[in-house]
C-alpha cells in the first residue's frame, strides 16, 4: 500500500495518516491535492521509503 501522511500545522507535530492507496499514482495525486490544505504531506511506498513530499 502507498500511504499518504500529513502534518496539519507545524513540523513539531507527529505524522497522521490521511489514506492508503493500491497504486503510486493515486497516492501522489491525492497528496499533491491535499498539500494545499496541510502544512506538509508525504507519500510512503510499501517498503517505507518516502517517494514524494512537499
Backbone as a printed PyTorch tensor [residue, N CA C, xyz], in Angstrom:
tensor([[[ 0.8390, -1.1910,  0.0000],
         [ 0.0000,  0.0000,  0.0000],
         [ 0.8780,  1.2480,  0.0000]],

        [[ 0.4290,  2.2320, -0.6980],
         [ 1.0660,  3.5410, -0.7480],
         [ 0.3200,  4.4260,  0.2470]],

        [[ 1.0190,  4.9990,  1.2110],
         [ 0.3880,  5.7330,  2.2930],
         [ 0.6610,  7.2250,  2.1720]],

        [[-0.3940,  8.0190,  2.3430],
         [-0.2670,  9.4730,  2.3550],
         [-0.3520,  9.9240,  3.8120]],

        [[ 0.6810, 10.6390,  4.2750],
         [ 0.7290, 11.1440,  5.6480],
         [ 0.8530, 12.6600,  5.6110]],

        [[ 0.4200, 13.3030,  6.6950],
         [ 0.4520, 14.7610,  6.7260],
         [ 0.7030, 15.2940,  8.1310]],

        [[ 1.1200, 16.5500,  8.1710],
         [ 1.1900, 17.3450,  9.3940],
         [ 0.3470, 18.5720,  9.1080]],

        [[-0.6030, 18.8670,  9.9660],
         [-1.5560, 19.9170,  9.6400],
         [-1.0860, 21.3410,  9.9260]],

        [[-0.2840, 21.5650, 10.9760],
         [ 0.0520, 22.9460, 11.3330],
         [ 1.5320, 23.2870, 11.3870]],

        [[ 2.3500, 22.3840, 11.8970],
         [ 3.7710, 22.7010, 12.0220],
         [ 4.6100, 21.4250, 12.0590]],

        [[ 5.9110, 21.6050, 11.9580],
         [ 6.8180, 20.4700, 11.8520],
         [ 6.9670, 19.6770, 13.1500]],

        [[ 6.6140, 20.2610, 14.2820],
         [ 6.7670, 19.5480, 15.5550],
         [ 5.6390, 18.5420, 15.8150]],

        [[ 4.5980, 18.5660, 15.0080],
         [ 3.5070, 17.5970, 15.1580],
         [ 3.9490, 16.2180, 14.6790]],

        [[ 3.2560, 15.2060, 15.1500],
         [ 3.5060, 13.8630, 14.6470],
         [ 2.7800, 13.6830, 13.3180]],

        [[ 3.2310, 12.7460, 12.5040],
         [ 2.6040, 12.4600, 11.2220],
         [ 1.2770, 11.7430, 11.4540]],

        [[ 0.2730, 12.1240, 10.6990],
         [-1.0320, 11.4590, 10.7180],
         [-1.2580, 10.8470,  9.3490]],

        [[-1.9690,  9.7250,  9.3050],
         [-2.2600,  9.0710,  8.0250],
         [-3.5440,  9.6370,  7.4460]],

        [[-3.4480, 10.0910,  6.2080],
         [-4.6120, 10.6080,  5.5050],
         [-5.3730,  9.4610,  4.8550]],

        [[-4.6490,  8.5970,  4.1360],
         [-5.2790,  7.4670,  3.4590],
         [-4.2050,  6.5570,  2.8840]],

        [[-4.6040,  5.3710,  2.4230],
         [-3.7130,  4.4270,  1.7570],
         [-4.3030,  4.0620,  0.4090]],

        [[-3.4150,  3.8040, -0.5520],
         [-3.8400,  3.5450, -1.9310],
         [-3.1340,  2.3150, -2.4840]],

        [[-3.7750,  1.6910, -3.4740],
         [-3.2220,  0.4910, -4.1020],
         [-2.1370,  0.7940, -5.1210]],

        [[-2.0850,  2.0530, -5.6040],
         [-1.0600,  2.3630, -6.6000],
         [-0.4200,  3.7170, -6.3320]],

        [[ 0.7620,  3.8620, -6.8610],
         [ 1.5880,  5.0480, -6.6370],
         [ 0.9410,  6.3210, -7.1770]],

        [[ 0.4190,  6.2700, -8.3720],
         [-0.1520,  7.4580, -8.9950],
         [-1.3050,  8.0350, -8.1880]],

        [[-2.2060,  7.1900, -7.7380],
         [-3.3380,  7.6640, -6.9340],
         [-2.8610,  8.3410, -5.6560]],

        [[-1.8640,  7.7820, -5.0130],
         [-1.3310,  8.3550, -3.7800],
         [-0.6870,  9.7130, -4.0320]],

        [[ 0.0790,  9.8290, -5.0990],
         [ 0.7490, 11.0920, -5.3990],
         [-0.2520, 12.1720, -5.7910]],

        [[-1.2460, 11.8150, -6.5870],
         [-2.2610, 12.7880, -6.9760],
         [-2.9980, 13.3010, -5.7430]],

        [[-3.3900, 12.4130, -4.8640],
         [-4.1030, 12.8120, -3.6470],
         [-3.2090, 13.6720, -2.7470]],

        [[-1.9570, 13.2800, -2.5910],
         [-1.0280, 14.0410, -1.7520],
         [-0.8010, 15.4360, -2.3310]],

        [[-0.6560, 15.5140, -3.6210],
         [-0.4630, 16.8100, -4.2690],
         [-1.6630, 17.7170, -4.0270]],

        [[-2.8370, 17.1700, -4.1680],
         [-4.0610, 17.9300, -3.9470],
         [-4.1630, 18.3920, -2.4860]],

        [[-3.8690, 17.5050, -1.5600],
         [-4.0180, 17.8130, -0.1420],
         [-2.8990, 18.7170,  0.3890]],

        [[-1.8120, 18.8520, -0.3540],
         [-0.7160, 19.7100,  0.1080],
         [-1.1390, 21.1780,  0.1690]],

        [[-2.2480, 21.5150, -0.4590],
         [-2.7740, 22.8810, -0.3750],
         [-3.4020, 23.1600,  0.9880]],

        [[-3.8580, 22.1120,  1.6570],
         [-4.5820, 22.2710,  2.9180],
         [-3.7490, 21.9930,  4.1690]],

        [[-2.6590, 21.2490,  4.0090],
         [-1.8640, 20.8450,  5.1720],
         [-0.4680, 21.4490,  5.1190]],

        [[ 0.1520, 21.5440,  6.2820],
         [ 1.4860, 22.1120,  6.4160],
         [ 2.5070, 21.3450,  5.5530]],

        [[ 2.4880, 20.0400,  5.6640],
         [ 3.3550, 19.2010,  4.8430],
         [ 2.6880, 17.8390,  4.6200]],

        [[ 2.9810, 17.2520,  3.4690],
         [ 2.3830, 15.9700,  3.0810],
         [ 3.4850, 15.1100,  2.4660]],

        [[ 3.3900, 13.8000,  2.6870],
         [ 4.3530, 12.8890,  2.0600],
         [ 3.6590, 11.6060,  1.6500]],

        [[ 4.2680, 10.9110,  0.6890],
         [ 3.7940,  9.6040,  0.2380],
         [ 4.8880,  8.5910,  0.5370]],

        [[ 4.4950,  7.5060,  1.1670],
         [ 5.4290,  6.4440,  1.5350],
         [ 5.0820,  5.1940,  0.7350]],

        [[ 6.0990,  4.5810,  0.1110],
         [ 5.8490,  3.3650, -0.6640],
         [ 5.7390,  2.1520,  0.2520]],

        [[ 5.3870,  0.9960, -0.2950],
         [ 5.2180, -0.2070,  0.5530],
         [ 6.4730, -0.6220,  1.3210]],

        [[ 7.6600, -0.1880,  0.8350],
         [ 8.9140, -0.5200,  1.5330],
         [ 9.2390,  0.4570,  2.6560]],

        [[ 8.4370,  1.5310,  2.8060],
         [ 8.6570,  2.5090,  3.8510],
         [ 9.4980,  3.7100,  3.4400]],

        [[ 9.7930,  3.8420,  2.1450],
         [10.5750,  4.9550,  1.6360],
         [ 9.6740,  6.0970,  1.2110]],

        [[10.0480,  7.3190,  1.5600],
         [ 9.2960,  8.4950,  1.1120],
         [ 9.5990,  8.7010, -0.3710]],

        [[ 8.5440,  8.7170, -1.1960],
         [ 8.7440,  8.8710, -2.6400],
         [ 8.2420, 10.2150, -3.1580]],

        [[ 7.5170, 10.9500, -2.3230],
         [ 7.0560, 12.2870, -2.6900],
         [ 6.7970, 13.0600, -1.4110]],

        [[ 7.1540, 14.3470, -1.4040],
         [ 6.8220, 15.2130, -0.2770],
         [ 6.7980, 16.6520, -0.7470]],

        [[ 6.1220, 17.4850, -0.0090],
         [ 6.0980, 18.9050, -0.3600],
         [ 6.8040, 19.7050,  0.7050]]])
